[in-house]
Amino acid sequence: VYADMTLMGELLGRVGLPPNFMEMMLRSERAERERKMHMDLHAMLAIGRMTRLAFRHGRLPPQQAALLAQQQARLEPFRGQDWTPAPLAGLLDSLDTLVACRNSTFWLFFVSMMGLAVRNALLRRWVERRVKDVAFNDLIRGLTGLRSLEPVREIGRLAELARQLPPEARRDLSLPDPAEREARLAGTPAGQALLAEVAAFLDRFGYLSSNGSDFSESTWAENPEVIWRAVSRAAENPDAAAPAVAAAARAAARERMRAQLSPVPRLVFERLLASVAAAIDLREAVSLLMSEYSFQLRRLFLAIGDRLTARGDLAAAEDLFYLAYDEMTALARGELPAESARERIAERRARLEADAQVTPPSAISGDLDLTRMTLPSAGDGACLTGIAGSAGTVQGRARIVHDPAAAPAFLDHEDILVVPYSDVGWTPLFSS
C-alpha cells in the first residue's frame, strides 16, 4: 500500500505540524531531520480542534473498551451460523449487515493504532533522554502481542502433549496425509488426547490466517497443516524461548529504570508505561476482532460462491474474490451475465499473476510504470535491512518465508525468520 506523503505533508502543514510529523511519530528513517512547527492563527485554531479530538478519543479504557464490547456483541449472531440452508437473497442481506459492522470498526482500529504510536513515541523519547543504559524495547518486551500470543502459548501446551507420544508416533505429526496422521494417532490414548486438543484449538483460533485483514486468504480451520507443523516443531525443540524469559528481562529493565529516577519522574514513567501497556492490549484486541470479521466475511462470501457455482455462474466458489462487491451482487441478482463475470475473472486472475512478478520499490516519486519496475538484486557483500522483531544482535541462517503454510518443517533458534509482514496468523512460527 502506498500513501501520498506529499498530500499528507500538506494536510499536516495546514494545522501547523511539521510535514514529516507521521514519520517522526513512527520513527521512520525519512524523519531524521525534524522540522519546526509553523504557527499562525489558522494553525492555532486547528491545534485546538486536534487537542479536543485527542481528548475525546484518547482515553483508552472507558470509551474504546466499550466500543470494542459493542462490536463483539454485533458479531455474535454470525458466529457458528450455518449458512447452508439460507437462500441467496438472505445471504446477500446478511453480508451487507456484516460489511457495515466491519466498516464501523475501522475508526476504532485507526484510533487504537494511532493511540499506541503516540504513547510509544512519548515513552521512548522520555526514557532515552533520562536513562541511557536501558533499552526501550526491554521495558515492553513480552507485552507486544499479549492477546495475539495466546495461540503461541496454546501451541506450547499442545507440544507438551505431543512429547508424551512415543518417538515413532511423534514423527507421524508431520505426515503429509491428514487422514493417515489421524488414523495413526487415534491408535493410542495420548494420540487421541492430542487430536481432541488440536480440534479444540482450531475451534477457538481457526478464524486466523496469514493476513487477518484479507478474507480471500484460507484460514487455520481450512488449512490445519500450519498448526500441525507448529506443534511438531515445538515438540522437537523444547528449549524455544518461553514467555518467562521475556518477563524476566522486562522486570529487570523496569527496575533499572526506577532505580535511576527521582520520585516525580518515576511517577511520570509509571503512568506512561501503564498507558502504553493498555494501548498495546487494546490494539491487539481490535486486531483480533478485525481478523474474526474477515473470517465471518469469508464464510458468507464462500456460501454465496457455492450457490453461484451450483447455478453454473462460476467455475469455483473462490472465483468470487475476483469480482467487485457490486459485480457480485449484480451476478447474484441476474443483472450481470455469467459469461461476462467469467471473462472478468479470467482477465483479473491473469493480471494478478503478472503483477506478482513485479517487485515495486518502497517509495516512488513521479508518474512511474510500476509494471516494468523491479528491485536490483543484492550483490556480494550487500547489507539488507528490515524491521527488527526484537532487540539485540544475532548471527544465523536467514529463513525467508512468504507464507506460514509453506514454512520449512524444521526451524530452530539458530534461524533468523524473514517475513514480508507479521500478523497473528504468523505466530505459530515464532515459538521455535
N, C-alpha and C positions, 0 to 999 in steps of 0.2 A: 504494500500500500504506500503510495506517495502522498505527501502533504505539500501544499503550495506554501513554502516558508516565506516567500516574498509577500504574499497576501496576508499571511499570519503576522509578519512583522509590521505591516501597515496597520492592521487592526489593533495590535498591541500599542503601537506608537500613538494611536488616537486617544488612548486612555492614559498616556503619559508613561507607559512602561517601556523598558528597552526592547528594541525589535527582536533581540535574541533571548527574551525572558524565558520562553519554553525550554530552550536548550540549557539555559542556566539552571532552571529548576531540576531538569532531568540529567544534569551533569554531562551533557553531550560534549564531545571533543570540539565541536564547532563553536562552543560558547566560552572558549578560553579568554577571549577579550571581552570582558564585561563592560557594557556601555552605560553611560549615565542616563538617569531618567530626565525627560524634558517636562518641566512643569509650567502649565499655564492655566487659565481659568477653566477651559474645557477639560483638561486633564484632571484638575482637582475635583470637578463635578463627577467625572467618570470614576475616579478612585473612590469617591463617596458611595456611588452605586455598587462598585465592586466590594467594598467593605461590608455594605449591607447584605449583599449576596453571600459573601463568605460567612457572615454571622448566621444567616438563616440556614445555610446548608452545610456549615462546617461543624455543627455539634453532632458528633458521631452517635453516641449511644441512644438517646431518646428518639430522635427523628428518623435516622436512617435504619436503625434496627426495626422500628415499627413498619417502615416501608418494606423492608425485607420480609417480615412476617406476613404482611398483606399479600405480597407476590407469591409467597409459598402457599397461602390459602387459595389463591386464584388458580394455581397449578394443580391443586389436589384432585379436582374432578377428572383430570386427564390421566392421572397415574393408575396404571393397571387396567385401563379401559380396553375392552375387546372391541376393536373396530370391524371385525369380520362381518357381523350381520348388518352393520349400518349402511343405509342407502347412500349412493354417491352424493346426492344433494346434501344429506346430513353431514357427510364427511367435509364437504366444502364449507358449510356453515361453521362446523367445529374448528376447522383450520383458520378461518377468518378470525374467530374469537381468540384462538391461541396466539396468532400473529400479533393481534392488538395487545394482548397481555405481555408478550415478549418485548414488543416495541416500547412499552411503558417502563420496562426495567432498564432501558439504555441510559436514562437520566441518572438513575441510581448507580449504574455501572461507571458512568463518567465521573460523578461526584466522588465515589469511593476511590477511584484511581487517582484523581487529582488531589483529593484529601491526603492520600498516602504519600504522593510525590512531594507535596508541600511540607508535610510533617517530617518526612525523611530528610529533606534538604535542610530544614531548620535544625533538627537534632544533629545532623552530620556537621554542619558548619559550627554549631555551638561547641561540639566535642573537639573538633580539630583545632579550634582557636584556644582552647583551655588546657587540653591534655594531649601531649604529643605521642605518648608511648602506648596508647590504647587504640587498637584498630576498630573503626566504627562498626564494621560488619560483625565483629565478635559480640557486640552489645545486643544484636538481634539474631545472632546465629541460632538456628533451630526454630526460630519463630516464623520465619518466612515460609508460608505454606502450612500453617498449623492444620487447617482443615484438609488441604489437598494432600497432606502426608498421611492421612488416615489409611488410604489404600496401601501405602508402603508398610505401615505397622501391621495391617492385616495380612499382607503377603509374608511378612516375617513370621507371623503366627502359623500360617499355612506351611511355611518351610520347616517349622519345628515339628509339625505333624508328619511331613514328608521324611524327615530324618529318622523317624521311628520305623520306616519301612526297611525291609532287607535291602542290601546294596543292589541286587538284581532288579528289585521292584522299583527302586529309585531311578534306574535307567529307563524304565517304562514311561516316566514323566515326559520325556522328550520324544516319544513316538510320534511320527507324523500323522498316523491314522487315529483320530479321536475314538472311533468305535473299538479299535484294538486296545488302546490305552485303558478305556473304561472297563473292558472285559477283564483285562489282567488285574487292574486294581481292585475290581469287585471280588476277587478271589480271596482277599484277606480282610480281617476286621479293620486293620489300620488303613488299608486302601479304601474300604467303604467309607470310613470316617472322613478321609481326605476328600473323596468325591462329594460327600454331603456338604462339607465346609466350603469347597470351591463353588458349589451350586449356590450356597447362601451368600457367598461373596459377590457372585455375579448378580444375584437378586438385588443386592444393596448398591453395588457400584457399576453394574453393567451398562449404565447410560453413558459412561465416559468413553472418549475416543482420543485419537492423537491431536485433534483440534476441536475443542469444545464449542467453538462458535460456528462450525461448518457442519450442517446437518446432512451433507452428502457423504460424509465420512462414515465408514462402518464402525460400530461400537464394540466394546468388550463383550457385550452379550451376544453379538453376532459373530465375533471372532475371539473365542476364549483362548486361542493358542497364545496370545500375548501374555495372559495370566499364567498358563501352564509353564511357559518358558521362564517367566519370572520366578515362579515357585521352584522350578528345577535349579535355576542359577543360585537362588538364595540357599537352597538345601545343600548345595555343594560348596558354598562359600559362607560358612557361619561367622567368619570374622569381619564381615562387612560393617561399615560404620553404623553405630547404633545411636538412637536419639540421646542416650545418656552422655555420649561424648560431646555432642553439641551443647547440651545443657550445662555440662561442667565448664566448657570454655566460655559460655555466656556468663555464668555466675562469676567466674574468675575475672573477666573483663569488667563487669559491673562493680565488683569490689575494689579493683584498682582505681576505677573512675571515682568512686565515692571517697576513697582514702585521700585523693588529691584535691578535693573540693571543700571549700568552707560551707557552713550551713545554708546560706541563701542560694548560692549556685547549685548546691546539692539538691535543694528543693526544686529549683527550675529543671534540673536534669531529670529528676524522678517524674515530674509532670510531663515533660516532653517524651520521655521513654514510654510512659503509660499510654500516652496519646498515640504514639507510633504503633505500639502493640495492638491497641484497639483498632487502628486503621488497617493493619495487616489482616487481622481476623475478619473484619468486615469485607475487605477486598476479596479474600478467599471465599467467604460465604456467597458473595454476589457472583463470583466467577463460577462456583459450582452450580448456582441457580441457573446461570446462563447456559451451562453445559446441559442441564436437565431439560431446559426449554428446547434446546437443539434436538435432544433425544426424542422428546414428545412430538416435535415437528416432523422429525424423520419418520416416526411411526405413522403419522397421518399421511404424509406425502407418499409413503410406500403403499399404504392401504388404497389411496386414490390411484396410484400407479398400477396396482393389481387389478382394479376394476377396469381401467383403460386397456390393460393388456388383455384381459379376458374378453373385452369388447372388440379387440382387434385393432385398436388405435395405436398401440405401442408394441414394440418387439419385446421389451422387458420393463419391469416396474421402475428401475433406476434410470431409464431414459428420461423420466420426468424431470430430473435435475438439470437437463439441458434446455428446458423451457423457462421463459419468464413467468412470473406469477399470473399475469393477465392472460398469457397464452395458454397456460394450464387450465384456467377456469373456462376460457373460450372453447378449448378442446373438449372438456368435460360436458359442456352445455350444447355441443354440436355446432358452435359458431365458427370454429376453426376446422377446416377439413383435415382428416387424419393424415392424408398424403402430404399436405403442406407441413404439418407438425413433424413428420418423419424426415422430410427434407431439411428442415431447420436443425433437427437433432444431429443428423449426419454431418452437416456443414460445421456445426459448433464443436462436435467431437473432433473433427479433423483439425480445426483451428486450435483447439486446446492442446492437442498432441504436438502441433507445430510450435506453439508458444512455450511448451515445456522444454524445448531445446534451447531457448534463449535465456541467458543469464544477464539480466539488466544490472547496471551499476547501482550503488546505494544512493546516489544523488545525481540529478540531471539538471542541466541549465540550457534553456532554449528549446526549440521545436525539433526534437531528435526522433529518428525512426528506431524505436526500440526493437522492432522485429529483426533488425540487422546487427544488433549490438550484443557482444559477448565480452566477458571479462578476460583479460590476458591471463594465460596460465602462469603459475608461480615458477620462477626459475630456481636454480640451485642456490641455496642459502637464503631464500626469501623468508621473511617473517610474516606469518598470517596472524591477524588479531581478531578477537571477538569479544563477546560479553562473558565475563567470568561468572561461574556458578557459585564460587566460594572463594574465601581469602586464601592467600598463601602461594607458594611456588612448588611445582612438582614436575618431574620428568617421567615420561612414559609413552606408551603406544597411543596414537590417535585413532579412535574408532569413530568413523563418520557414519552416522545413522540418519537416514531420511524419513524412515517410518518405523515406529516402535515394533510393529508386527514383523518387520524384516531384520531386526537386530540380531547380531550373532548369538548363537546358543550359549557361548561362553564369554562372560565379561567378568573382570575382577578388579581389585584395587590398583592394579598396575596400568589399567586402561584409562585414557582421557576421553570421555564421551563428548563428541562434537555433533551438535544437532542444529537444525535450522531455527528452531524456537522451542520453548518448553511450555507445556500445558499440563494439567492434572493427568491427562492420559499418558504422559511420558514417565510418570513417577515409578512404574514397575522396573524401569531400567536403573534408577538412581541407587537403589539399596546395594547393588553389587558393584 
